[in-house]
């Protein structure tokens, strides 16, 4: 396997440790950080989609984000996502569901989500299948030994890819992963990139990589992330419920 950066891996750009209080400033700080990381990796910033994860935040914040040019919104709780999607149905938003899905809720999530990032088992692929419409999906890979964290074990990835490829109405975009706590993020993301290269023998079109969050998005961009899932670095701290 050839290295992603044959002339040597680019060093990570310095991260911004301050947290501006203004939403517009936080958003612009992340946009600049993504662009800097992309340029360091020799990539085009326009090729990277930043999804703003708005868990627990009110609809009013999503409306502010929309006014600032954000179109990709991420949610990880079905009931909350369903409600927000209904409230903002008149806006041209792309809804990304990034949380775990119960099989019995799969059809409901499919009804409002444009992209699902957390496909992790064959039964969920079956529940999402449809002869009537197509849903874009990522297969989530579990990089830990804790099955409760969600995601398919790398050893079972190939079989799940095959299931997604034959399921009607399921379009496989690529892989999704979360860097494990306590592990160097870039090493984890490099592993996901390697897995992505392996499955392209089965699924040549599944080239996207959903990885990188508020604390590690620069490392994810350097390892080829195409979709970033960023919450608090943009939205600020979640409201106290």
HELIX and SHEET records of a PDB file:
HELIX    1   1 UNK A   23  UNK A   40  1                                  18    
HELIX    2   2 UNK A   45  UNK A   47  5                                   3    
HELIX    3   3 UNK A   59  UNK A   67  1                                   9    
HELIX    4   4 UNK A   78  UNK A   87  1                                  10    
HELIX    5   5 UNK A  103  UNK A  105  5                                   3    
HELIX    6   6 UNK A  106  UNK A  112  1                                   7    
HELIX    7   7 UNK A  122  UNK A  128  1                                   7    
HELIX    8   8 UNK A  147  UNK A  149  5                                   3    
HELIX    9   9 UNK A  154  UNK A  156  5                                   3    
HELIX   10  10 UNK A  157  UNK A  166  1                                  10    
HELIX   11  11 UNK A  185  UNK A  199  1                                  15    
HELIX   12  12 UNK A  217  UNK A  222  1                                   6    
HELIX   13  13 UNK A  232  UNK A  235  1                                   4    
SHEET    1   A 7 UNK A 152  UNK A 153  0                                        
SHEET    2   A 7 UNK A 135  UNK A 142  1                                        
SHEET    3   A 7 UNK A 115  UNK A 119  1                                        
SHEET    4   A 7 UNK A  94  UNK A  97  1                                        
SHEET    5   A 7 UNK A  72  UNK A  75  1                                        
SHEET    6   A 7 UNK A  49  UNK A  53  1                                        
SHEET    7   A 7 UNK A 227  UNK A 230  1                                        
SHEET    1   B 4 UNK A 152  UNK A 153  0                                        
SHEET    2   B 4 UNK A 135  UNK A 142  1                                        
SHEET    3   B 4 UNK A 170  UNK A 176  1                                        
SHEET    4   B 4 UNK A 208  UNK A 210  1                                        
END                                                                             
